[in-house]
Amino acid sequence: MGAGASTRDTEVENADRQRWLGLAEKALAGASFEEKLVSHTDDAIRVEPLYDRSVGAEPIVRANPKSPWIVSQRVDDPDVGRAKAQVQEDIEQGATGLSLVFEGAPNAFGYGLPRTAQALEAVLDGVPLNRIQIRIDAHPWSRPMADWLVAFLGKRRSDPAKLNLSFGIDPAAIFAGTGRLRMSIEALQESMPQSLAHFFSMGVPGVLLEADGRVFHNAGATEAQELGTMLASAVSYLRMFEKARQPLVYAAPHIGFALSVDQDQFLSIAKVRALRRLWARVQEACSIPNSTASIHAETSFRMMTALDPETNILRTTIGCFAAAAGGADSISILPHTIAHGLPAAFARRVARNAQLIMAHESHIDHVADPACGSGAVEALTGNLCEAAWAELQAIEAEGGVLSSLQDGHIQQRVRAASARRDAAFKAGERAIVGTTLYPQQTERPVETLDAERRTAFTEGATTCEPLFPVRIDQSVGVAP
């Protein structure tokens, strides 16, 4: 009976599809079906106007599906006093995580906390560490920052087992975002496993090493390029520990991921889901038990516009929804005024409340994988996995992620993708609401905090051509 019912369902679906195609062709009145109704992603993945149901799809779930995702507020104010006040307000108003962004981080966008132990301790003073996730954004001083954080936890006599930390150490993101490494690639690969081994032995739950795709996304990478580069970073970590004869089964759970989500809702959902599948495939290839990926999602910086900044609220809300529906473990929303400078209190509050409404009023987290079974999202997820795996293979053939960056291969592909996207905006093939589409005649003043933009890290023994974040509105000549 079950098989017969399935056959009848398929026949009904096929009949419905044929009727829809007939109506669509009639409505097109001779216009091209391919040109009008079929689109392609930046990775040339075909997006159909209609999909059949996906049969037999397995749900993809977060690491902790029984609770909402972590609402992580970005803390990047160079003024430590203001930053401390922001932290207290964020926690009092519902934030469950803090993303501490220090100066020199590739994702600091010119700002960031001072890179001192005193700044770290001041900002975390009074923070209930047993119920607030702490993320340290990747920067050239990641290792000293980890030492400072461990020393601070010792002063607080915090129980490591009750903490949720992410140190955010990612040499590839630092190399790509700053163009510098403090030592040679060979020295880094030799020293990292030994220097990080004692952190593993502490038993602190959370992420120590992170594969950060945001640097590449904000510089113009496609979804597959971002995912492939992240995988290549994670594989490089596994290879380092394997070479040091340290068990991969212990290292894998401490590797996390950070990616960008943008206004393309379905593609962003698929990107988060694809990352989980890809990480499971990497671990399978390494013959180790599957450790569920720890994924942090941050809304895209490159989609933020200077003109009509309130439209950024819509973009970031869509991106946040996509991250939550895709199964991200923690999410940060960039305040909508970030294209103008360091965001003030109102923009930060809007960013925080957007997540709280989704989590506690819309209850997006109540379904483990709401996209499971969707023909469109499942197809996008599968196609992204294939394209990202091809990017990983290309990077591996170039000697791994650090060598590929040093030789400029990844940068060349990212810049080519960015140039194609810019050309589409300039040609009018793509539109930016509030900038190229429905622009306002006059702009309202935008409130930002008084803070000076800082230069990036410029010291290092190993160099490459850096990737800098470029917003989409800059492609059509709109300055910050």
C-alpha positions as CSV (number, residue, x, y, z in Angstrom):
1,M,0.0,0.0,0.0
2,G,2.8,2.4,0.9
3,A,4.5,1.8,-2.5
4,G,1.3,2.3,-4.4
5,A,0.6,5.5,-2.5
6,S,4.1,6.8,-3.3
7,T,3.5,6.1,-7.0
8,R,0.2,7.9,-7.1
9,D,1.8,10.9,-5.3
10,T,4.5,11.0,-7.9
11,E,1.9,10.9,-10.7
12,V,-0.1,13.7,-9.1
13,E,3.0,15.8,-8.7
14,N,4.1,15.2,-12.3
15,A,0.6,16.1,-13.5
16,D,0.6,19.3,-11.4
17,R,4.0,20.2,-12.7
18,Q,3.0,19.8,-16.3
19,R,-0.1,22.0,-15.7
20,W,2.1,24.6,-14.0
21,L,4.5,24.6,-16.9
22,G,1.7,25.1,-19.4
23,L,0.3,28.1,-17.5
24,A,3.8,29.5,-17.1
25,E,4.5,29.3,-20.9
26,K,1.1,30.9,-21.6
27,A,1.9,33.7,-19.2
28,L,5.4,34.2,-20.8
29,A,3.7,34.8,-24.1
30,G,6.6,33.6,-26.1
31,A,9.4,34.9,-23.9
32,S,12.2,32.6,-23.0
33,F,11.5,30.3,-20.0
34,E,15.3,30.1,-19.3
35,E,15.9,33.8,-19.3
36,K,12.8,34.8,-17.4
37,L,12.3,32.0,-14.8
38,V,15.7,30.3,-14.4
39,S,18.5,31.9,-12.5
40,H,22.0,31.0,-11.4
41,T,24.1,31.6,-8.3
42,D,27.6,33.1,-8.4
43,D,28.9,29.5,-8.6
44,A,26.7,28.9,-11.7
45,I,24.4,26.6,-9.8
46,R,21.1,26.5,-11.6
47,V,18.0,27.7,-9.6
48,E,14.8,26.4,-11.0
49,P,11.4,28.3,-10.5
50,L,9.8,25.1,-9.2
51,Y,11.1,21.9,-7.5
52,D,9.5,18.6,-6.6
53,R,9.5,17.4,-3.1
54,S,12.7,15.9,-1.8
55,V,12.1,12.3,-0.8
56,G,14.2,10.6,1.9
57,A,16.1,13.7,3.0
58,E,17.7,13.4,6.5
59,P,17.4,16.4,8.9
60,I,20.5,18.4,9.7
61,V,20.6,19.6,13.3
62,R,22.6,21.9,15.5
63,A,25.0,20.8,18.1
64,N,22.4,21.6,20.8
65,P,19.0,21.4,19.1
66,K,17.1,21.5,22.4
67,S,17.8,25.2,23.1
68,P,17.7,28.3,20.9
69,W,20.8,29.4,19.1
70,I,23.2,31.7,21.0
71,V,22.4,35.4,20.5
72,S,25.9,36.8,20.2
73,Q,26.4,40.5,20.4
74,R,29.5,42.1,18.7
75,V,31.8,44.0,21.1
76,D,34.3,46.1,19.0
77,D,34.5,49.5,20.6
78,P,38.1,50.8,21.1
79,D,36.9,52.7,24.2
80,V,37.0,50.0,26.9
81,G,34.7,51.9,29.2
82,R,32.0,52.2,26.6
83,A,32.5,48.6,25.6
84,K,32.1,47.4,29.2
85,A,28.8,49.3,29.4
86,Q,27.6,47.8,26.1
87,V,28.4,44.3,27.4
88,Q,26.4,44.9,30.6
89,E,23.4,46.3,28.6
90,D,23.5,43.5,26.1
91,I,23.4,40.8,28.8
92,E,20.7,42.5,30.8
93,Q,18.6,42.8,27.6
94,G,18.8,39.2,26.6
95,A,22.1,38.5,24.8
96,T,23.4,35.0,25.5
97,G,26.8,35.4,23.9
98,L,29.5,38.0,23.3
99,S,31.8,38.3,20.2
100,L,34.9,40.1,21.4
101,V,36.5,41.7,18.3
102,F,40.0,43.0,18.9
103,E,41.9,45.5,16.8
104,G,43.8,43.9,13.9
105,A,41.1,41.2,13.4
106,P,40.3,40.7,9.7
107,N,36.6,41.2,10.6
108,A,37.2,44.3,12.8
109,F,36.5,46.7,9.9
110,G,38.9,49.3,11.3
111,Y,37.8,49.2,14.9
112,G,38.1,46.7,17.8
113,L,39.0,46.4,21.4
114,P,42.6,47.2,22.5
115,R,44.7,44.0,22.3
116,T,45.7,44.0,26.0
117,A,45.0,41.7,28.9
118,Q,43.6,44.7,30.8
119,A,41.0,45.3,28.1
120,L,39.9,41.7,28.1
121,E,39.5,41.6,31.9
122,A,37.7,44.9,32.0
123,V,35.1,43.9,29.4
124,L,34.5,40.5,31.1
125,D,34.3,41.9,34.6
126,G,31.0,40.9,36.0
127,V,30.0,38.7,33.1
128,P,28.3,35.4,34.2
129,L,30.7,33.2,32.3
130,N,28.8,30.0,33.1
131,R,25.8,31.1,31.0
132,I,27.3,33.5,28.4
133,Q,29.3,32.2,25.4
134,I,32.5,34.1,24.9
135,R,33.9,34.3,21.3
136,I,37.4,35.8,20.6
137,D,37.4,37.0,17.0
138,A,40.5,35.9,15.1
139,H,43.4,38.3,15.0
140,P,47.2,38.1,14.8
141,W,47.5,38.0,18.6
142,S,45.2,35.0,19.1
143,R,47.6,32.9,21.1
144,P,48.4,35.5,23.7
145,M,44.7,36.3,24.0
146,A,44.0,32.7,24.7
147,D,46.7,32.8,27.5
148,W,45.2,36.0,28.9
149,L,41.7,34.5,28.9
150,V,42.9,31.3,30.6
151,A,44.6,33.4,33.3
152,F,41.5,35.5,33.8
153,L,39.4,32.3,34.2
154,G,41.9,31.1,36.8
155,K,41.4,34.4,38.8
156,R,37.7,34.0,38.6
157,R,38.0,30.3,39.7
158,S,35.7,29.4,36.9
159,D,34.9,25.7,36.3
160,P,36.1,24.9,32.8
161,A,33.4,22.3,32.3
162,K,30.7,24.9,32.7
163,L,32.1,27.3,30.1
164,N,31.4,27.8,26.4
165,L,34.4,29.4,24.8
166,S,35.6,30.1,21.3
167,F,39.2,31.3,21.0
168,G,38.9,31.8,17.2
169,I,42.5,31.0,16.2
170,D,42.6,30.8,12.4
171,P,46.0,31.4,10.7
172,A,44.3,31.3,7.2
173,A,41.9,34.1,8.0
174,I,44.7,36.2,9.6
175,F,46.9,35.5,6.6
176,A,44.2,36.4,4.1
177,G,42.9,39.4,5.9
178,T,46.2,41.0,6.9
179,G,48.6,39.6,4.4
180,R,51.0,38.6,7.2
181,L,52.0,35.7,9.4
182,R,54.4,36.0,12.3
183,M,56.4,33.0,11.2
184,S,57.0,30.8,8.2
185,I,54.2,28.4,7.2
186,E,56.5,25.5,8.0
187,A,57.2,26.8,11.5
188,L,53.6,27.5,12.2
189,Q,52.6,23.9,11.2
190,E,55.3,22.5,13.4
191,S,54.6,24.6,16.5
192,M,50.8,24.8,16.6
193,P,49.9,21.3,17.7
194,Q,52.4,21.3,20.6
195,S,51.5,24.9,21.7
196,L,47.8,24.1,21.7
197,A,47.9,20.7,23.3
198,H,47.6,22.0,26.9
199,F,44.4,23.8,26.0
200,F,42.9,20.5,24.8
201,S,44.0,18.9,28.1
202,M,42.1,21.6,30.1
203,G,38.8,20.1,29.0
204,V,37.2,23.5,28.2
205,P,34.1,22.8,26.1
206,G,34.0,24.9,22.9
207,V,36.1,25.9,19.9
208,L,39.9,26.5,20.0
209,L,40.6,26.5,16.3
210,E,38.2,28.1,13.9
211,A,37.8,28.0,10.1
212,D,36.6,31.5,9.3
213,G,35.0,32.1,5.9
214,R,33.8,35.7,6.6
215,V,37.1,37.2,5.4
216,F,36.7,35.6,2.0
217,H,33.0,36.3,1.7
218,N,33.4,40.0,2.5
219,A,36.1,40.2,0.0
220,G,33.8,38.9,-2.7
221,A,34.0,35.1,-2.6
222,T,31.1,32.9,-3.9
223,E,29.3,30.6,-1.5
224,A,31.3,27.6,-2.7
225,Q,34.6,29.5,-2.4
226,E,33.8,30.4,1.1
227,L,32.8,26.9,2.1
228,G,35.8,25.3,0.3
229,T,38.3,27.6,1.9
230,M,36.8,26.9,5.3
231,L,37.1,23.2,4.7
232,A,40.7,23.6,3.6
233,S,41.5,25.4,6.8
234,A,39.9,22.7,8.9
235,V,41.7,20.0,7.0
236,S,45.0,21.8,7.6
237,Y,44.3,21.7,11.3
238,L,43.6,17.9,11.2
239,R,46.8,17.4,9.1
240,M,48.9,19.3,11.6
241,F,47.7,17.2,14.5
242,E,48.1,14.0,12.6
243,K,51.7,15.0,11.8
244,A,52.3,15.7,15.5
245,R,50.9,12.2,16.3
246,Q,48.0,13.6,18.3
247,P,44.7,11.8,18.0
248,L,42.3,13.5,15.5
249,V,39.3,12.3,17.5
250,Y,40.2,14.7,20.3
251,A,41.1,17.6,18.0
252,A,38.0,17.5,15.7
253,P,35.5,18.6,18.4
254,H,37.6,21.7,19.1
255,I,37.5,22.9,15.5
256,G,34.7,25.3,14.7
257,F,33.4,27.4,11.8
258,A,32.4,31.0,11.2
259,L,30.6,32.1,8.0
260,S,28.6,34.9,6.6
261,V,24.9,34.9,5.7
262,D,23.3,37.5,3.5
263,Q,20.0,38.6,2.0
264,D,19.7,35.6,-0.3
265,Q,17.6,33.6,2.2
266,F,17.4,30.2,0.5
267,L,21.1,30.2,-0.5
268,S,22.2,31.2,3.0
269,I,20.1,28.4,4.5
270,A,21.6,26.0,2.1
271,K,25.2,27.2,2.9
272,V,24.8,26.6,6.6
273,R,23.3,23.1,6.0
274,A,26.0,22.3,3.4
275,L,28.8,23.1,5.9
276,R,27.5,20.5,8.3
277,R,27.4,17.8,5.6
278,L,30.8,18.7,4.3
279,W,32.4,18.6,7.8
280,A,30.8,15.2,8.4
281,R,32.3,14.0,5.1
282,V,35.8,15.3,6.0
283,Q,35.6,13.4,9.3
284,E,34.4,10.3,7.5
285,A,37.4,10.5,5.2
286,C,39.6,10.7,8.2
287,S,38.0,7.6,9.8
288,I,37.0,9.4,12.9
289,P,33.6,9.6,14.6
290,N,31.4,12.5,13.4
291,S,31.6,15.5,15.7
292,T,28.8,17.9,15.0
293,A,30.1,21.1,13.5
294,S,30.0,24.2,15.7
295,I,28.9,27.0,13.4
296,H,28.8,30.7,14.1
297,A,27.0,32.9,11.5
298,E,27.5,36.6,11.1
299,T,25.4,38.7,8.8
300,S,27.4,39.8,5.7
301,F,29.4,43.0,5.8
302,R,29.6,43.3,2.0
303,M,25.8,43.6,1.7
304,M,25.6,46.6,4.0
305,T,24.9,49.9,2.3
306,A,25.7,53.5,3.2
307,L,22.6,55.0,1.5
308,D,19.2,54.3,3.1
309,P,20.9,52.3,6.0
310,E,17.5,51.3,7.4
311,T,17.2,48.8,4.4
312,N,20.1,47.0,6.1
313,I,17.7,46.0,8.9
314,L,15.7,44.0,6.4
315,R,18.9,42.5,4.9
316,T,20.3,41.4,8.3
317,T,16.9,40.1,9.4
318,I,16.7,37.9,6.4
319,G,20.3,36.7,6.9
320,C,19.6,36.0,10.6
321,F,16.5,34.0,9.7
322,A,18.4,32.0,7.2
323,A,21.2,31.3,9.7
324,A,18.6,30.1,12.3
325,A,16.6,28.1,9.8
326,G,19.8,26.6,8.5
327,G,20.9,25.5,11.9
328,A,23.7,27.9,13.1
329,D,24.7,27.4,16.7
330,S,25.4,31.1,17.3
331,I,24.5,34.2,15.4
332,S,25.7,37.8,15.3
333,I,23.9,40.6,13.5
334,L,26.0,43.5,12.3
335,P,24.2,46.8,13.3
336,H,22.6,48.5,10.3
337,T,24.7,51.7,10.5
338,I,28.1,49.9,10.3
339,A,28.8,51.3,6.8
340,H,29.0,54.8,8.4
341,G,31.2,54.0,11.4
342,L,31.1,52.5,14.8
343,P,27.4,51.7,15.6
344,A,25.7,53.6,18.5
345,A,23.3,52.2,21.0
346,F,20.1,52.3,18.9
347,A,21.6,50.3,16.0
348,R,23.0,47.8,18.5
349,R,19.6,47.4,20.2
350,V,17.9,46.8,16.9
351,A,20.5,44.1,16.0
352,R,20.0,42.4,19.3
353,N,16.2,42.6,19.4
354,A,15.8,41.2,15.9
355,Q,17.3,37.9,17.2
356,L,15.4,37.9,20.4
357,I,12.1,38.3,18.5
358,M,12.9,35.4,16.2
359,A,14.0,33.2,19.0
360,H,11.4,33.9,21.7
361,E,8.4,35.2,19.7
362,S,8.6,33.5,16.3
363,H,10.1,30.3,17.8
364,I,12.2,29.5,14.7
365,D,14.2,27.0,16.6
366,H,11.2,24.8,17.5
367,V,11.8,22.8,14.3
368,A,15.2,21.2,14.1
369,D,15.6,21.5,10.4
370,P,12.7,23.4,8.8
371,A,14.2,23.2,5.3
372,C,14.5,19.4,5.4
373,G,12.5,17.9,2.5
374,S,12.3,21.2,0.5
375,G,13.2,20.4,-3.0
376,A,14.7,23.8,-3.6
377,V,16.8,23.9,-0.5
378,E,17.9,20.3,-0.7
379,A,19.0,20.8,-4.3
380,L,20.9,24.0,-3.4
381,T,22.5,22.2,-0.4
382,G,23.6,19.3,-2.5
383,N,24.9,21.4,-5.3
384,L,26.8,23.7,-2.9
385,C,28.4,20.6,-1.4
386,E,29.7,19.5,-4.8
387,A,31.0,22.9,-5.7
388,A,32.6,23.5,-2.3
389,W,34.3,20.1,-2.5
390,A,35.7,21.0,-5.9
391,E,37.1,24.2,-4.4
392,L,38.6,22.2,-1.5
393,Q,40.3,19.8,-4.0
394,A,41.7,22.8,-6.0
395,I,43.2,24.3,-2.8
396,E,44.7,20.9,-1.7
397,A,46.2,20.6,-5.2
398,E,47.8,24.0,-4.6
399,G,49.5,22.8,-1.4
400,G,46.9,23.6,1.2
401,V,45.2,26.8,2.2
402,L,48.3,28.7,3.5
403,S,50.4,27.8,0.5
404,S,47.5,28.7,-1.9
405,L,47.2,32.1,-0.2
406,Q,50.9,32.7,-0.3
407,D,50.9,32.0,-4.0
408,G,47.8,34.1,-4.6
409,H,45.5,31.4,-6.0
410,I,42.6,31.8,-3.6
411,Q,42.8,35.6,-3.9
412,Q,42.7,35.4,-7.7
413,R,39.5,33.3,-7.7
414,V,37.9,35.5,-5.1
415,R,38.7,38.7,-6.9
416,A,37.4,37.3,-10.2
417,A,34.1,36.4,-8.5
418,S,33.9,39.9,-7.0
419,A,34.6,41.5,-10.4
420,R,31.8,39.5,-12.0
421,R,29.4,40.6,-9.3
422,D,30.4,44.3,-9.5
423,A,29.9,44.2,-13.3
424,A,26.4,42.9,-12.8
425,F,25.6,45.7,-10.5
426,K,27.0,48.4,-12.8
427,A,25.2,46.9,-15.8
428,G,21.9,47.0,-13.9
429,E,21.5,43.2,-14.0
430,R,21.4,43.3,-10.2
431,A,19.8,45.9,-8.0
432,I,20.5,47.3,-4.5
433,V,17.3,48.5,-2.8
434,G,17.8,52.0,-1.6
435,T,20.9,52.5,-3.6
436,T,20.4,51.6,-7.3
437,L,16.6,50.8,-6.8
438,Y,14.2,53.3,-5.2
439,P,17.0,55.6,-3.9
440,Q,15.9,58.4,-1.5
441,Q,16.2,62.0,-2.5
442,T,17.6,63.0,0.8
443,E,19.4,61.0,3.5
444,R,18.7,61.3,7.2
445,P,21.7,61.8,9.6
446,V,23.2,58.6,10.9
447,E,24.3,58.3,14.5
448,T,27.7,56.6,15.2
449,L,30.1,56.6,18.0
450,D,33.3,58.8,18.0
451,A,36.0,56.3,17.1
452,E,39.0,56.4,14.8
453,R,39.4,53.7,12.2
454,R,42.7,51.8,12.7
455,T,45.1,50.3,10.3
456,A,45.5,46.6,9.9
457,F,48.3,44.4,11.3
458,T,51.4,45.0,9.2
459,E,54.2,42.9,10.8
460,G,55.1,39.4,9.9
461,A,57.8,37.1,8.5
462,T,55.5,35.5,5.8
463,T,53.5,37.7,3.4
464,C,50.7,37.3,0.8
465,E,48.4,39.6,-1.1
466,P,45.7,40.5,1.5
467,L,41.9,40.4,0.9
468,F,40.0,43.4,2.0
469,P,36.3,43.7,2.7
470,V,34.4,45.4,-0.1
471,R,30.7,46.4,0.2
472,I,28.3,45.9,-2.7
473,D,27.4,49.5,-2.8
474,Q,31.0,50.5,-3.4
475,S,30.8,48.6,-6.7
476,V,28.4,51.3,-8.0
477,G,30.5,54.2,-6.6
478,V,28.9,54.8,-3.3
479,A,31.5,55.8,-0.7
480,P,31.1,55.1,3.1
